[in-house]
């Protein structure tokens, strides 16, 4: 619900700039980090640090910690969000350009619509929704299809294992978004987010340990670029981004705030091309346009309920 007292325009612009530009830029920061650090370990470092800082901040400001039932819910959601979605994103960015990863994860609203249909049963599958979903899936198919099937579009197909991992991650996020409306969680959005990030960081660290990602790793050999990427992801991507997102939800409509879902991929593609030299060919443009058209259609076809507070794409 929008606040009755409209905040200063510069504050709104700053908050939107953060969720548009910062969240969009996190995909390139992830690529920088996973080029030197194992993916699940790097992801664990990000969310352990961010979760601990947010959790302690909430405690210091008098928030009550989660009950046992709420911790169980937090761990379930954290598994879907941070292990399945973010963990696979970090892993996939070793194989898939950061901009393309952002485009594929833009299918999340489509999978959220399917979750509302089959899990929450609050949505019906209409012809318009079905066509919108098909457009998004067609965009991913264009990005991953062999070149000889696409005629003049050309360009190399993206790594199929990476694409599949990103789709699984998008599904995990969407299921978590649906379950979050049914599971007991702390009433404080800050505490809920901090607990989930902390739980996610713990599980990611366990996955990294099981994969042996820390074996033979010498932190002294990690470049300053990777450490800067980690710091950026913790403070700008997780803490500042989350703060701006929750603040905007109290002052703007969820529909306006939700526009980050189709701005982030554009930012990610531009930064990947400009800073990382990632190719942007006809295949990327056409596939991306299909996905973004799907996102715009799905997010504008009905009034949106208040989104899940941990929602983001980077």
C-alpha positions as CSV (number, residue, x, y, z in Angstrom):
1,X,0.0,0.0,0.0
2,X,1.3,3.4,-0.9
3,X,2.2,5.8,2.0
4,X,-0.2,8.7,2.6
5,X,2.8,11.1,2.9
6,X,4.7,11.2,-0.4
7,X,8.5,11.2,0.3
8,X,10.8,13.6,-1.5
9,X,11.2,13.0,-5.2
10,X,15.0,12.5,-4.9
11,X,14.5,9.7,-2.4
12,X,12.2,7.9,-4.7
13,X,14.6,8.3,-7.7
14,X,17.5,7.1,-5.6
15,X,15.6,4.0,-4.4
16,X,14.5,3.2,-8.0
17,X,18.0,3.7,-9.2
18,X,19.3,1.2,-6.6
19,X,16.8,-1.6,-7.6
20,X,17.2,-0.8,-11.3
21,X,21.0,-0.3,-11.6
22,X,22.5,-2.0,-8.6
23,X,20.4,-5.2,-8.9
24,X,21.0,-5.2,-12.6
25,X,24.8,-4.8,-12.1
26,X,25.0,-7.7,-9.6
27,X,25.0,-10.2,-12.4
28,X,28.3,-8.9,-13.7
29,X,29.7,-8.7,-10.2
30,X,28.8,-12.4,-9.8
31,X,30.7,-13.2,-13.0
32,X,33.8,-11.4,-11.7
33,X,33.7,-13.4,-8.4
34,X,33.1,-16.9,-9.9
35,X,35.9,-16.4,-12.3
36,X,38.3,-16.9,-9.3
37,X,36.2,-18.3,-6.4
38,X,34.2,-21.6,-6.5
39,X,30.5,-20.7,-7.1
40,X,28.7,-22.1,-4.0
41,X,31.5,-20.9,-1.7
42,X,31.4,-17.4,-3.2
43,X,27.6,-17.4,-2.9
44,X,27.8,-18.6,0.7
45,X,30.3,-15.8,1.6
46,X,27.9,-13.2,0.2
47,X,24.8,-14.3,2.0
48,X,26.4,-15.3,5.3
49,X,27.9,-11.8,5.6
50,X,24.7,-10.0,4.4
51,X,22.4,-12.2,6.5
52,X,24.4,-11.8,9.6
53,X,24.6,-8.1,9.3
54,X,20.9,-7.7,8.6
55,X,19.9,-10.1,11.4
56,X,22.1,-8.4,14.0
57,X,20.8,-5.0,12.8
58,X,17.2,-6.2,13.4
59,X,18.1,-7.5,16.9
60,X,19.9,-4.3,17.8
61,X,16.7,-2.4,16.9
62,X,14.5,-4.5,19.2
63,X,13.1,-7.0,16.7
64,X,12.2,-10.4,18.1
65,X,14.1,-13.4,16.7
66,X,12.2,-16.1,14.8
67,X,10.4,-18.9,16.7
68,X,11.4,-22.5,15.9
69,X,8.5,-22.8,13.4
70,X,9.6,-19.6,11.7
71,X,13.2,-20.8,11.5
72,X,12.0,-24.0,9.9
73,X,10.0,-21.9,7.3
74,X,13.1,-19.7,6.8
75,X,15.3,-22.7,6.1
76,X,12.8,-24.2,3.6
77,X,12.4,-20.9,1.7
78,X,16.2,-20.2,2.0
79,X,16.9,-23.6,0.4
80,X,14.7,-22.7,-2.6
81,X,15.9,-19.1,-2.9
82,X,19.5,-19.2,-2.0
83,X,20.7,-22.7,-2.7
84,X,18.5,-23.5,-5.7
85,X,18.1,-20.1,-7.3
86,X,21.2,-18.1,-6.3
87,X,23.5,-21.1,-6.0
88,X,22.6,-22.3,-9.5
89,X,22.9,-18.7,-10.8
90,X,26.5,-18.4,-9.4
91,X,27.3,-21.9,-10.9
92,X,25.7,-21.1,-14.3
93,X,27.6,-17.8,-14.6
94,X,30.8,-19.9,-15.1
95,X,29.2,-21.1,-18.3
96,X,26.7,-18.5,-19.4
97,X,27.3,-14.7,-20.0
98,X,26.0,-12.6,-17.1
99,X,23.7,-10.6,-19.3
100,X,22.1,-13.8,-20.7
101,X,21.8,-15.2,-17.2
102,X,19.8,-12.1,-16.2
103,X,17.5,-12.5,-19.3
104,X,16.7,-16.1,-18.5
105,X,16.0,-15.3,-14.9
106,X,13.5,-12.7,-16.1
107,X,11.2,-15.7,-16.7
108,X,10.6,-15.7,-12.9
109,X,7.2,-13.8,-13.2
110,X,6.1,-16.5,-15.6
111,X,6.9,-19.3,-13.2
112,X,5.3,-17.3,-10.4
113,X,2.1,-17.2,-12.4
114,X,2.3,-21.0,-12.8
115,X,2.9,-21.2,-9.0
116,X,-0.2,-19.1,-8.4
117,X,-2.2,-21.5,-10.6
118,X,-1.0,-24.8,-9.3
119,X,0.1,-24.1,-5.7
120,X,-1.9,-21.1,-4.4
121,X,-4.8,-21.6,-6.9
122,X,-5.4,-17.8,-7.0
123,X,-4.9,-17.5,-10.7
124,X,-6.5,-19.1,-13.8
125,X,-4.7,-20.0,-17.0
126,X,-6.2,-17.7,-19.6
127,X,-5.3,-17.5,-23.3
128,X,-3.4,-14.3,-22.7
129,X,-1.4,-15.7,-19.9
130,X,-0.7,-18.8,-21.9
131,X,0.6,-16.8,-24.8
132,X,2.7,-14.7,-22.5
133,X,4.3,-17.7,-20.9
134,X,4.9,-19.3,-24.4
135,X,6.7,-16.1,-25.5
136,X,9.0,-16.2,-22.5
137,X,9.9,-19.9,-23.1
138,X,10.4,-19.2,-26.8
139,X,12.9,-16.5,-25.9
140,X,14.9,-19.0,-23.8
141,X,14.7,-21.6,-26.6
142,X,16.1,-19.1,-29.1
143,X,19.0,-18.4,-26.8
144,X,19.8,-22.1,-26.3
145,X,18.9,-23.7,-29.7
146,X,21.6,-24.9,-32.1
147,X,22.7,-22.4,-34.6
148,X,21.5,-24.4,-37.7
149,X,17.9,-24.2,-36.4
150,X,17.9,-20.4,-36.3
151,X,18.8,-19.5,-39.9
152,X,20.1,-15.9,-40.1
153,X,20.0,-15.3,-36.3
154,X,23.4,-16.9,-36.0
155,X,25.6,-16.6,-33.0
156,X,26.7,-19.5,-30.7
157,X,24.1,-21.1,-28.5
158,X,24.5,-20.7,-24.8
159,X,25.6,-23.6,-22.6
160,X,22.6,-25.9,-22.2
161,X,23.6,-27.1,-18.7
162,X,23.8,-23.5,-17.6
163,X,20.5,-22.6,-19.2
164,X,18.8,-25.6,-17.5
165,X,20.3,-24.6,-14.1
166,X,19.0,-21.1,-14.5
167,X,15.5,-22.3,-15.4
168,X,15.6,-24.6,-12.3
169,X,16.7,-21.6,-10.2
170,X,13.8,-19.5,-11.6
171,X,11.3,-22.3,-10.7
172,X,12.8,-22.6,-7.2
173,X,12.4,-18.8,-6.6
174,X,8.8,-18.9,-7.9
175,X,7.8,-21.9,-5.6
176,X,9.4,-20.1,-2.7
177,X,7.4,-16.9,-3.5
178,X,4.2,-18.9,-3.4
179,X,5.1,-20.9,-0.2
180,X,6.0,-17.7,1.6
181,X,2.4,-16.7,1.7
182,X,1.5,-19.9,3.5
183,X,4.4,-20.5,5.9
184,X,4.8,-18.8,9.3
185,X,7.5,-16.1,9.1
186,X,8.5,-13.1,11.4
187,X,6.2,-10.2,10.9
188,X,9.2,-7.9,10.6
189,X,10.3,-8.0,6.9
190,X,13.9,-7.1,7.9
191,X,14.1,-9.9,10.4
192,X,12.5,-12.3,7.9
193,X,15.0,-11.4,5.2
194,X,18.0,-11.5,7.5
195,X,17.0,-14.9,8.9
196,X,16.5,-16.3,5.4
197,X,19.8,-15.0,4.1
198,X,21.6,-16.3,7.1
199,X,19.9,-19.8,6.7
200,X,20.8,-19.7,3.0
201,X,24.4,-18.8,3.7
202,X,24.7,-21.7,6.1
203,X,23.2,-24.2,3.6
204,X,25.4,-22.8,0.8
205,X,28.5,-23.3,2.9
206,X,27.4,-26.9,3.5
207,X,27.0,-27.5,-0.2
208,X,30.4,-25.9,-0.9
209,X,32.0,-28.1,1.7
210,X,30.3,-31.3,0.2
211,X,31.6,-30.3,-3.2
212,X,35.1,-29.8,-1.8
213,X,35.2,-26.2,-3.1
214,X,37.5,-25.0,-0.4
215,X,40.1,-27.7,-1.0
216,X,43.3,-26.3,-2.3
217,X,41.9,-22.7,-2.4
218,X,44.4,-20.0,-1.2
219,X,42.6,-16.8,-0.4
220,X,45.9,-14.9,-0.8
221,X,45.8,-15.7,-4.5
222,X,42.4,-14.1,-5.0
223,X,42.6,-10.7,-6.8
224,X,41.3,-7.5,-5.4
225,X,38.6,-7.5,-8.2
226,X,37.0,-10.6,-6.7
227,X,37.0,-9.2,-3.2
228,X,35.6,-5.9,-4.5
229,X,32.8,-7.9,-6.2
230,X,32.0,-9.7,-3.0
231,X,31.9,-6.5,-1.0
232,X,29.7,-4.9,-3.7
233,X,27.3,-7.9,-3.6
234,X,27.0,-7.9,0.2
235,X,26.5,-4.2,0.8
236,X,25.1,-2.8,-2.5
237,X,23.3,-5.8,-3.9
238,X,21.9,-7.4,-0.7
239,X,21.7,-4.7,2.0
240,X,21.2,-1.5,0.1
241,X,19.1,-3.2,-2.5
242,X,16.9,-4.9,0.0
243,X,16.5,-1.7,2.0
244,X,15.5,0.3,-1.1
245,X,13.1,-2.4,-2.2
246,X,11.2,-2.7,1.1
247,X,11.1,1.1,1.5
248,X,9.6,1.5,-2.0
249,X,6.9,-1.0,-1.3
250,X,5.7,1.3,1.5
251,X,5.6,4.4,-0.8
252,X,4.8,3.1,-4.3
253,X,2.5,0.6,-5.8
254,X,3.9,-3.0,-6.2
255,X,3.3,-2.7,-9.9
256,X,5.7,0.2,-10.2
257,X,8.3,-1.4,-7.9
258,X,8.0,-4.7,-9.9
259,X,9.2,-2.9,-13.1
260,X,12.8,-3.8,-11.9
261,X,12.0,-7.3,-13.3
262,X,12.4,-6.1,-16.9
263,X,14.9,-3.3,-16.3
264,X,17.5,-5.5,-14.6
265,X,18.1,-7.7,-17.7
266,X,18.7,-4.7,-19.9
267,X,21.2,-3.3,-17.4
268,X,22.9,-6.6,-17.1
269,X,23.3,-7.1,-20.8
270,X,24.7,-3.6,-21.3
271,X,27.2,-4.0,-18.4
272,X,28.2,-7.4,-19.6
273,X,28.9,-6.1,-23.1
274,X,30.6,-2.9,-21.9
275,X,32.7,-4.1,-19.0
276,X,33.0,-7.8,-19.8
277,X,33.1,-8.0,-23.6
278,X,30.1,-10.3,-23.7
279,X,28.7,-10.7,-27.2
280,X,25.4,-9.2,-28.0
281,X,24.3,-10.5,-31.4
282,X,21.0,-10.9,-33.1
283,X,20.2,-14.1,-31.2
284,X,20.7,-12.3,-27.9
285,X,18.5,-9.4,-28.9
286,X,15.6,-11.5,-30.3
287,X,15.6,-14.0,-27.5
288,X,15.8,-11.2,-24.9
289,X,12.9,-9.3,-26.5
290,X,10.7,-12.4,-26.4
291,X,11.5,-12.8,-22.7
292,X,11.0,-9.2,-21.8
293,X,7.7,-9.0,-23.8
294,X,6.5,-12.0,-21.7
295,X,7.5,-10.3,-18.5
296,X,5.8,-7.0,-19.4
297,X,2.6,-8.8,-20.4
298,X,2.5,-11.0,-17.3
299,X,3.2,-8.2,-14.8
300,X,0.7,-5.8,-16.4
301,X,-2.3,-8.1,-16.9
302,X,-3.7,-8.0,-13.4
303,X,-3.3,-6.0,-10.1
304,X,-0.3,-7.5,-8.2
305,X,-0.4,-8.5,-4.6
306,X,2.4,-7.4,-2.4
307,X,5.5,-9.2,-3.6
308,X,7.7,-11.5,-1.5
309,X,10.1,-9.2,0.4
310,X,13.2,-11.1,-0.5
311,X,12.4,-10.8,-4.2
312,X,15.2,-9.8,-6.5
313,X,17.0,-11.0,-9.6
314,X,20.6,-10.4,-8.8
